[in-house]
């Protein structure tokens, strides 16, 4: 009993903490897998140096910002545009044609991205439909809902602003077509943005969005236990039309629902809702409110004035919207509390801030209209500057004489005082309970310290093994370096031997050219001087460093080189050796001589010629 009791108490504390999160902030994590959930909570506790669940609960009660940090740790927001391209390609090529074929040409197409995080998946859907249907038809027919539990991620999603790095998965033409640069970031195009509705939604508790053609919930179910997964899949089955498509993540399966979902592609986790078992979708007919003119105009005006006075006298803010989503009525309390004006009457409700703050109302209005029942949201939080307000919101569909929903009335009841009192009473009660629990926590802290010491020992052992492995890797690297060094020494020895051989060959050739008494000049294929031996230097008085790499015909010495141009060109063209040619010249001493020049082709360095110059008999004038 002593060994098992601490774990049991720790489990109970975790459950109490989860209940506190549900009651205080409306985040219900009780359906999550306890192993991964406990690990993430303990990670956050370690970051703030808290060791017990009770102490961490105290921190949450005194520091409101810690809620956001904890939720960001629990709610892993891993997403990107067209994440897993192969699955999206299957969705566009195989699923979209069937989805469009089963929906009428004028029928609305409804899509839900559950667990949309910061909105990349919902906007990817908008781009895919625009590319498949065309932008105009998408703006007219397609409605995309993006929901998540993370308010911070939803705020990012609503802005539609992303840095260039996030848009990397998009092809350049798609980025240019659907995004506009806004400073250092890019904003999603406004007309298509209005077809995407973001709202907070808990798939384990809240009623699902209904009459869907496509439902995407990727890599979300895997965080829930089996019971929660079953409830969620039940909601998804209710939400989909007959023949609607369910798109899950790679780590998720529908193994026990073959009677309700058929498999379209197990590899891509694409399923299709089978017919039957759920209420067929209800399509409300459009409501036309007749506004006929009364003959007694004065009576009508008086009645309208009385109606406005009665509406303004109601103690709670109230807003009425017609079936087309246009604002019909706004009472005085709503104008004061939410900054509305009489000019807002007649505007689309979705253009007003109140439509999504303090809570996403557009999806609730649609759900209430479809299900023909009043929906209630308790304790919706609204921040105004440094103050927090809490409202109970009532969404009530109003039916006309024909039984069809003609309008929706939204009432906001301020429960700030009651909520704060309830929170204070709860806090005091918890403080009293804490005083008793602290007596027990001393023993638990000792147990925790022992576990931490044990964990430290295990970490040191792991570190020792890692160091040993690193040492072995370094020894292997040293052996590889030693082997490489030996190879380099062998190559260096071979290079030294070849260098000596080349030096000997060069010395031998220089000795041969030097020993030749006649002048030897080597020209390359562009007729520049490449070699000028000692005989040539003695004959003409020019040193090799003065003539090397110089054009032969540009040299100024006692031999008229222009007279050799034809002979040299013939030798180059024919590749044959020419006969010695006597050329009048003046040697380095200024004495007139006859120089015998013989031109031979030179096979090295891609062609060229070798000129052999010998002094003949003296010129008669000399």
C-alpha positions as a printed Julia matrix, in Angstrom:
622×3 Matrix{Float64}:
   0.0    0.0     0.0
   2.87   2.36    0.8
   4.46   1.8    -2.59
   1.32   2.48   -4.61
  -0.17   5.33   -2.63
   1.97   8.24   -4.02
   1.17   7.34   -7.63
  -2.51   7.06   -6.78
  -2.5   10.46   -5.07
  -0.55  11.97   -7.98
  -3.16  10.63  -10.41
  -5.91  12.13   -8.28
  -4.12  15.5    -8.23
  -3.81  15.4   -12.02
  -7.53  14.7   -12.36
  -8.31  17.58   -9.98
  -6.07  19.87  -12.04
  -7.85  18.86  -15.26
 -11.2   19.54  -13.6
  -9.95  22.96  -12.52
  -8.85  23.81  -16.09
 -12.27  22.74  -17.37
 -14.22  24.77  -14.81
 -11.99  27.86  -14.76
 -11.24  28.28  -18.47
 -13.55  25.91  -20.34
 -10.71  23.71  -21.66
 -11.72  20.08  -21.19
  -8.65  17.84  -21.4
 -10.24  14.92  -19.55
 -10.51  12.95  -22.78
  -6.79  13.23  -23.58
  -4.42  10.31  -23.12
  -3.04  10.62  -19.59
   0.52   9.56  -20.46
   1.18  12.27  -23.04
  -0.96  14.87  -21.23
   0.79  14.32  -17.89
   4.17  14.49  -19.62
   3.4   17.88  -21.18
   2.02  19.34  -17.96
   5.09  18.14  -16.03
   7.31  19.72  -18.69
   5.62  23.08  -18.1
   5.85  22.57  -14.31
   9.59  21.97  -14.68
   9.94  25.2   -16.69
   8.42  27.21  -13.82
  10.17  25.1   -11.15
   7.0   23.65   -9.6
   7.07  20.05   -8.4
   3.47  19.13   -7.52
   0.16  19.46   -9.32
  -1.35  21.27   -6.33
   1.41  23.89   -6.31
   1.0   24.35  -10.03
  -2.73  24.85   -9.56
  -1.94  27.6    -7.04
   0.29  29.22   -9.64
  -2.51  29.12  -12.22
  -4.88  30.81   -9.78
  -2.46  33.67   -9.08
  -0.98  34.13  -12.56
  -3.46  34.34  -15.43
  -0.68  34.41  -18.05
   0.39  30.92  -17.0
  -2.83  29.52  -18.54
  -1.68  30.59  -22.01
   1.79  29.12  -21.49
   0.28  25.8   -20.34
  -2.19  25.63  -23.23
   0.58  26.36  -25.74
   2.52  23.45  -24.24
  -0.44  21.06  -24.34
  -1.88  22.14  -27.7
   0.9   21.33  -30.13
   0.35  23.57  -33.16
   2.24  21.78  -35.93
   0.88  22.83  -39.3
   1.88  24.2   -42.7
   0.39  24.96  -46.08
  -0.47  21.73  -47.95
   1.24  19.62  -45.28
   1.91  16.11  -46.61
   1.69  17.02  -50.36
   0.94  13.43  -51.42
  -2.27  13.39  -49.35
  -3.36  16.78  -50.72
  -2.69  15.61  -54.27
  -4.97  12.61  -53.65
  -7.61  14.92  -52.16
  -7.57  17.21  -55.2
  -7.36  14.54  -57.92
  -9.49  11.73  -56.49
 -11.84  13.22  -53.9
 -12.69  16.64  -55.34
 -14.25  15.3   -58.6
 -16.6   13.01  -56.63
 -17.39  15.72  -54.09
 -18.36  18.17  -56.83
 -20.27  15.52  -58.77
 -22.55  14.65  -55.83
 -23.33  18.32  -55.02
 -25.64  20.33  -57.23
 -24.25  23.07  -59.43
 -25.81  25.76  -57.22
 -25.62  23.96  -53.88
 -23.41  25.31  -51.09
 -20.27  23.29  -50.36
 -19.47  23.13  -46.64
 -16.04  22.2   -45.32
 -14.76  21.95  -41.74
 -11.08  22.01  -40.72
 -11.16  20.75  -37.11
  -7.99  21.56  -35.17
  -6.93  24.17  -37.72
  -4.26  25.75  -35.46
  -3.02  29.02  -37.04
  -5.11  28.59  -40.2
  -2.7   27.2   -42.82
  -4.88  24.12  -43.42
  -8.11  26.15  -43.83
  -6.44  28.55  -46.27
  -4.96  25.57  -48.16
  -8.53  24.3   -48.62
  -9.63  27.71  -49.93
  -6.76  27.73  -52.45
  -7.53  24.15  -53.55
 -11.23  24.92  -54.15
 -10.37  28.16  -55.99
  -7.97  26.27  -58.26
 -10.5   23.48  -58.9
 -13.81  25.38  -59.11
 -12.53  28.79  -60.14
 -12.37  31.83  -57.9
 -15.82  33.24  -58.72
 -17.69  29.99  -58.07
 -15.68  29.4   -54.87
 -16.63  32.86  -53.57
 -20.29  32.06  -54.29
 -20.6   28.44  -53.15
 -17.82  27.35  -50.76
 -17.87  27.98  -47.02
 -14.94  26.78  -44.91
 -15.0   26.56  -41.11
 -11.7   26.49  -39.2
 -11.92  25.65  -35.49
  -9.46  25.09  -32.67
  -9.25  25.31  -28.88
  -6.22  27.6   -28.92
  -7.4   31.23  -28.86
  -3.91  32.54  -29.6
  -3.6   30.35  -32.7
  -7.07  31.44  -33.82
  -6.06  35.1   -33.52
  -3.14  34.42  -35.86
  -5.46  32.56  -38.23
  -7.97  35.43  -38.4
  -5.28  37.93  -39.4
  -4.32  35.84  -42.45
  -0.75  37.21  -42.17
   2.24  34.91  -42.62
   6.01  35.43  -43.03
   7.65  34.4   -46.29
   9.21  31.31  -44.66
   5.75  29.86  -43.85
   4.72  30.23  -47.52
   7.73  28.2   -48.76
   5.6   25.05  -49.52
   3.48  27.1   -51.96
   4.45  27.33  -55.61
   5.49  30.91  -56.52
   2.49  31.37  -58.83
   0.05  30.34  -56.06
   1.71  32.66  -53.57
   1.51  35.6   -55.97
  -2.12  34.76  -56.8
  -3.5   34.32  -53.27
  -1.24  36.49  -51.1
  -0.31  40.16  -51.1
   2.88  41.46  -49.5
   2.19  43.52  -46.4
   5.5   44.79  -45.04
   7.65  41.84  -44.01
   4.66  39.44  -44.17
   2.07  38.3   -46.7
  -1.72  38.6   -46.28
  -4.3   36.19  -47.7
  -6.49  37.79  -50.38
  -9.5   39.5   -48.71
 -12.33  38.26  -50.96
 -11.43  34.59  -50.44
 -10.67  35.25  -46.76
 -14.34  36.1   -46.17
 -15.3   32.53  -47.14
 -13.23  31.16  -44.23
 -14.8   31.39  -40.76
 -12.63  30.78  -37.69
 -14.0   30.02  -34.24
 -13.16  28.33  -30.96
 -14.59  24.82  -30.76
 -13.98  21.81  -28.52
 -14.61  18.66  -30.56
 -15.13  16.65  -27.35
 -17.89  18.88  -25.95
 -19.34  21.34  -28.46
 -21.99  20.47  -31.02
 -20.43  19.75  -34.43
 -20.87  21.87  -37.54
 -23.44  20.02  -39.68
 -24.29  19.22  -43.31
 -20.62  18.93  -44.29
 -19.29  17.76  -47.63
 -15.72  17.44  -46.37
 -14.34  17.2   -42.82
 -10.59  17.38  -42.19
  -9.23  16.45  -38.76
  -5.6   15.45  -39.17
  -3.32  14.29  -36.36
  -5.75  15.39  -33.65
  -7.6   12.2   -32.68
  -4.34  10.51  -31.71
  -4.09  12.7   -28.58
  -7.41  11.39  -27.16
  -8.2    8.15  -25.38
 -10.4    5.49  -26.96
 -13.61   6.7   -25.3
 -13.09  10.3   -26.42
 -12.16   9.16  -29.94
 -15.41   7.19  -30.16
 -17.46  10.23  -29.11
 -15.63  12.47  -31.58
 -16.14  10.05  -34.48
 -19.84   9.89  -33.57
 -20.01  13.68  -33.86
 -18.13  13.6   -37.17
 -20.57  11.0   -38.52
 -23.48  13.22  -37.55
 -21.79  16.29  -39.08
 -21.21  14.75  -42.53
 -23.8   14.48  -45.26
 -24.4   11.06  -46.77
 -21.43  10.47  -49.05
 -19.38  13.18  -47.28
 -15.63  12.7   -46.95
 -13.58  12.39  -43.75
  -9.84  13.14  -44.03
  -7.7   12.0   -41.07
  -3.98  12.12  -40.27
  -1.34   9.46  -40.92
  -1.37   8.31  -37.28
  -5.16   7.81  -37.12
  -7.46   4.98  -38.22
 -11.15   4.01  -38.29
 -10.81   0.32  -37.49
 -14.24  -0.31  -35.95
 -16.45   1.92  -38.08
 -16.63   0.05  -41.37
 -20.44  -0.03  -41.05
 -20.56   3.79  -41.02
 -17.53   4.76  -43.13
 -16.15   3.17  -46.27
 -12.41   3.31  -47.0
 -11.53   5.39  -50.03
  -7.77   5.28  -49.42
  -6.27   3.69  -46.32
  -2.81   4.99  -47.24
  -4.05   8.59  -47.32
  -6.58   8.03  -44.44
  -9.51   9.08  -46.63
 -12.95   7.75  -45.62
 -16.5    8.26  -46.87
 -19.72   8.32  -44.86
 -22.07   5.49  -45.73
 -25.82   6.16  -46.14
 -28.22   5.79  -43.23
 -28.2    6.04  -39.42
 -28.23   9.84  -39.23
 -30.98  12.38  -39.82
 -30.91  13.54  -43.46
 -29.61  17.08  -43.9
 -32.19  19.79  -43.59
 -32.14  22.57  -46.17
 -34.05  25.61  -44.91
 -35.79  27.57  -47.6
 -34.86  31.23  -47.91
 -37.11  33.45  -45.82
 -38.54  36.62  -47.28
 -39.81  39.11  -44.72
 -42.62  41.09  -46.21
 -42.58  44.77  -45.41
 -45.88  45.93  -46.78
 -46.88  49.54  -46.29
 -49.76  50.11  -43.93
 -52.34  52.62  -44.83
 -52.18  54.0   -41.31
 -48.6   55.33  -41.47
 -48.87  57.18  -38.2
 -49.9   54.03  -36.31
 -47.06  52.04  -37.86
 -44.5   54.69  -36.93
 -45.84  54.82  -33.36
 -45.71  51.04  -33.02
 -42.14  51.03  -34.37
 -41.15  53.71  -31.84
 -42.71  51.71  -29.01
 -40.94  48.57  -30.19
 -37.58  50.38  -30.14
 -38.3   51.77  -26.65
 -39.2   48.3   -25.35
 -36.06  46.84  -26.95
 -33.86  49.54  -25.38
 -35.51  48.93  -22.01
 -34.38  45.33  -21.86
 -31.63  45.01  -19.21
 -29.2   43.06  -21.41
 -27.42  43.87  -24.69
 -29.35  42.4   -27.61
 -28.69  42.11  -31.36
 -31.04  40.67  -34.0
 -29.89  39.29  -37.39
 -32.07  38.23  -40.31
 -31.69  34.96  -42.22
 -29.32  36.6   -44.72
 -26.9   37.61  -41.97
 -27.82  41.31  -41.94
 -28.13  43.25  -38.67
 -31.78  44.13  -38.0
 -31.83  45.57  -34.48
 -29.29  46.76  -31.89
 -30.56  47.91  -28.49
 -28.99  50.7   -26.43
 -27.14  48.34  -24.06
 -25.49  46.61  -27.03
 -24.45  49.97  -28.44
 -22.87  50.99  -25.13
 -21.24  47.66  -24.25
 -19.86  46.75  -27.69
 -19.35  50.14  -29.34
 -22.09  49.65  -31.94
 -23.94  52.53  -33.62
 -27.28  52.91  -35.46
 -25.22  52.92  -38.68
 -24.37  49.25  -38.05
 -28.02  48.31  -38.7
 -28.19  46.95  -42.23
 -24.53  45.88  -42.29
 -23.45  42.22  -42.66
 -23.1   40.77  -39.16
 -19.82  39.09  -40.09
 -18.21  42.52  -40.63
 -18.73  43.46  -36.97
 -16.22  42.64  -34.27
 -18.99  41.27  -32.07
 -19.48  38.42  -34.56
 -16.25  36.77  -33.41
 -15.42  38.46  -30.08
 -15.91  37.51  -27.26
 -16.89  34.24  -28.99
 -17.33  33.02  -32.57
 -21.07  33.61  -33.15
 -21.4   32.99  -36.89
 -21.12  29.21  -36.6
 -23.42  29.23  -33.54
 -26.06  31.2   -35.45
 -25.92  28.73  -38.31
 -26.12  25.77  -35.92
 -29.08  27.26  -34.03
 -30.86  28.0   -37.32
 -30.28  24.51  -38.66
 -31.2   22.68  -35.45
 -34.03  25.12  -34.61
 -33.11  25.32  -30.95
 -31.67  27.92  -28.6
 -27.95  27.64  -27.9
 -26.24  28.96  -24.8
 -22.61  29.89  -24.18
 -21.7   30.36  -20.53
 -18.92  32.56  -19.17
 -17.58  33.95  -22.47
 -14.59  36.11  -21.61
 -14.16  39.61  -23.1
 -11.19  41.83  -22.37
 -11.57  45.62  -22.55
  -8.26  47.26  -21.78
  -7.14  45.95  -18.4
 -10.63  44.77  -17.39
 -12.22  41.37  -17.92
 -15.94  40.88  -18.51
 -17.88  37.62  -18.6
 -21.13  37.07  -20.52
 -23.68  34.31  -20.83
 -24.74  34.42  -24.48
 -28.12  33.18  -25.73
 -28.52  32.49  -29.47
 -32.27  32.14  -30.16
 -33.69  31.39  -33.64
 -37.0   33.2   -34.35
 -39.54  31.43  -36.56
 -42.13  33.14  -38.74
 -45.75  32.23  -39.27
 -44.76  29.67  -41.9
 -42.58  27.85  -39.37
 -39.29  28.78  -41.07
 -36.51  30.59  -39.25
 -36.75  34.26  -40.17
 -34.2   35.82  -37.81
 -31.9   35.17  -34.85
 -31.81  37.11  -31.59
 -28.57  37.21  -29.59
 -28.72  38.25  -25.94
 -25.65  38.98  -23.77
 -26.1   38.7   -20.0
 -23.29  40.26  -17.96
 -22.25  37.71  -15.32
 -18.92  39.34  -14.44
 -19.75  39.89  -10.76
 -21.22  36.41  -10.3
 -18.26  34.82  -12.07
 -15.75  36.76   -9.98
 -17.6   35.89   -6.75
 -17.78  32.26   -7.73
 -14.08  32.27   -8.54
 -13.26  33.96   -5.23
 -15.37  31.46   -3.25
 -13.71  28.64   -5.07
 -10.28  30.11   -4.4
 -11.0   30.47   -0.66
 -12.27  26.91   -0.48
  -9.2   25.71   -2.29
  -6.97  27.68    0.09
  -8.58  25.88    3.03
  -8.08  22.55    1.32
  -4.5   23.51    0.51
  -3.72  24.09    4.2
  -4.57  20.46    4.88
  -2.94  19.14    1.71
   0.34  20.89    2.52
   0.73  18.58    5.53
   0.59  15.64    3.18
   2.72  17.29    0.52
   5.85  17.09    2.73
   5.93  13.33    2.41
   5.22  13.56   -1.31
   8.07  16.06   -1.72
  10.45  13.59   -0.06
   9.22  10.91   -2.44
   9.67  13.28   -5.35
  13.2   14.19   -4.19
  14.08  10.5    -4.08
  12.71  10.0    -7.58
  14.65  13.03   -8.81
  17.87  11.66   -7.3
  17.2    8.33   -8.96
  16.51  10.15  -12.21
  19.76  12.12  -11.82
  21.69   8.87  -11.32
  20.12   7.44  -14.47
  20.94  10.62  -16.38
  24.58  10.44  -15.18
  24.77   6.82  -16.29
  23.33   7.81  -19.65
  25.82  10.68  -19.9
  28.67   8.28  -19.08
  27.53   5.93  -21.85
  27.31   8.86  -24.26
  30.83   9.99  -23.33
  32.11   6.45  -23.81
  30.42   6.29  -27.2
  31.92   9.68  -28.08
  35.38   8.45  -27.07
  34.99   5.4   -29.33
  33.92   7.64  -32.18
  36.97   9.87  -31.59
  39.27   6.81  -31.63
  37.71   5.7   -34.9
  38.12   9.2   -36.31
  41.78   9.23  -35.18
  42.4    5.94  -36.99
  40.77   7.32  -40.11
  42.9   10.46  -39.9
  46.04   8.36  -39.4
  45.15   6.25  -42.44
  44.51   9.4   -44.44
  47.85  10.84  -43.32
  49.66   7.71  -44.51
  47.94   7.96  -47.89
  48.97  11.61  -48.15
  52.59  10.72  -47.32
  52.58   8.05  -50.04
  51.16  10.52  -52.55
  53.72  13.14  -51.46
  56.58  10.64  -52.04
  55.22   9.84  -55.52
  54.98  13.55  -56.32
  58.58  14.1   -55.12
  59.88  11.3   -57.37
  57.99  12.67  -60.37
  59.23  16.18  -59.64
  62.84  14.95  -59.61
  62.27  13.15  -62.93
  60.81  16.31  -64.44
  63.72  18.38  -63.14
  66.19  15.94  -64.71
  64.33  16.01  -68.03
  64.18  19.83  -67.99
  67.89  20.08  -67.13
  68.74  17.65  -69.92
  66.69  19.58  -72.51
  68.18  22.9   -71.4
  71.66  21.41  -71.69
  70.9   20.16  -75.23
  69.59  23.54  -76.35
  72.5   25.36  -74.72
  75.09  23.13  -76.34
  73.7   23.81  -79.83
  75.87  26.56  -81.33
  73.17  27.67  -83.75
  70.28  29.85  -82.61
  67.14  27.84  -81.8
  63.82  29.67  -81.4
  60.52  27.87  -80.63
  57.22  29.63  -81.5
  53.8   28.49  -80.32
  50.66  28.32  -82.51
  50.05  32.06  -82.02
  53.7   32.66  -83.08
  54.83  33.88  -79.69
  58.34  33.02  -78.47
  58.33  30.01  -76.13
  62.08  29.17  -76.16
  65.21  31.24  -76.97
  68.5   29.37  -76.52
  72.01  30.68  -75.83
  72.94  30.47  -79.51
  70.1   32.86  -80.39
  71.13  35.19  -77.56
  74.77  35.22  -78.78
  73.71  35.76  -82.37
  71.21  38.61  -81.84
  72.08  40.06  -78.45
  68.67  39.54  -76.84
  68.3   37.68  -73.52
  65.55  35.04  -73.13
  63.7   37.09  -70.49
  63.37  39.96  -73.02
  61.67  37.9   -75.71
  59.72  35.09  -74.0
  55.93  35.26  -74.65
  56.47  38.2   -77.06
  55.07  38.1   -80.65
  57.94  37.01  -82.93
  57.07  39.52  -85.62
  57.07  42.32  -83.08
  60.7   41.77  -81.96
  63.23  44.41  -82.96
  66.58  42.75  -83.67
  68.94  42.27  -86.62
  66.82  39.66  -88.42
  64.03  41.05  -90.67
  61.27  38.74  -89.41
  58.67  39.88  -91.97
  60.71  38.11  -94.68
  60.14  34.85  -92.82
  56.37  35.24  -92.52
  55.55  33.33  -95.71
  58.03  30.52  -94.95
  56.73  30.14  -91.39
  53.07  30.15  -92.5
  53.81  27.5   -95.14
  55.47  25.32  -92.52
  52.43  25.74  -90.23
  49.92  24.95  -92.99
  51.75  21.98  -94.54
  53.37  20.6   -91.41
  56.58  19.96  -93.44
  60.13  21.08  -92.85
  61.36  23.86  -95.12
  64.8   24.21  -96.78
  67.33  26.62  -95.21
  66.56  30.17  -96.36
  69.32  32.81  -96.57
  68.22  36.09  -95.05
  70.39  39.26  -94.92
  70.73  40.31  -91.3
  72.83  42.19  -88.75
  74.23  40.28  -85.76
  74.61  41.59  -82.2
  78.01  43.16  -83.12
  76.4   45.21  -85.88
  78.08  43.22  -88.58
  76.09  42.37  -91.72
  75.67  38.65  -92.15
  73.63  36.18  -94.14
  71.54  34.13  -91.72
  70.42  30.69  -92.85
  66.97  30.09  -91.34
  65.37  26.64  -91.44
  61.7   26.26  -90.3
  60.45  22.95  -88.87
  57.0   22.09  -87.43
  56.8   21.7   -83.63
  54.48  18.94  -82.43
  54.33  19.96  -78.76
  51.97  22.58  -77.15
  49.24  22.18  -79.79
  51.45  23.1   -82.73
  53.96  25.81  -83.55
  57.35  25.97  -85.34
  61.07  25.66  -84.53
  63.46  28.12  -86.23
  67.11  27.07  -86.62
  69.36  30.12  -87.3
  73.01  29.85  -88.42
  75.38  32.56  -89.57
  76.44  32.16  -93.25
  79.15  33.99  -95.14
  79.55  37.75  -94.73
  77.59  40.11  -96.94
  79.69  41.75  -99.68
  78.91  45.22  -98.39
  80.25  44.25  -94.98
